[in-house]
Amino acid sequence: MSNPTINWAAIDANPKFQALHRKKTFFLWGLMIFSIIYYFMLPIGAAYFQDLFKTKVWGVVNFGLLFALSEFVVAWVIAFMYSKKANAEFDAMAQEIINETQGA
């Protein structure tokens, strides 16, 4: 099995690759902005909304603790969302580009 020489400049100039890169970048920036805002809501909330974060929910468990633990859930949801989008859309676009490159 020989390793073909890959023309990276041609792939980079391919409009399908540019569309893939643009879609992926836009999607990832959206996820990153959401995650940063959600992450910083914890220290801001703990500093400026102390009464809310001290509110007892169940026993010694308060809203602040639940919010802090929800950050783990949000991280997993973001990873799941990216995985679903990548499997459904990005991988198909990438495979199309690979097929075109190998066929040329």
Protein Blocks (a to p, Z undefined) as FASTA:
>chain_A
ZZddddfklmmmpmklmmmmmmmmmmmmmmmmmmmmmmmmmmmmmmmmmmlmmpcfbhjb
cfklmmmmmmmmmmmmmmmmmmmmmmmmmmmmmmmmmmmmmmZZ
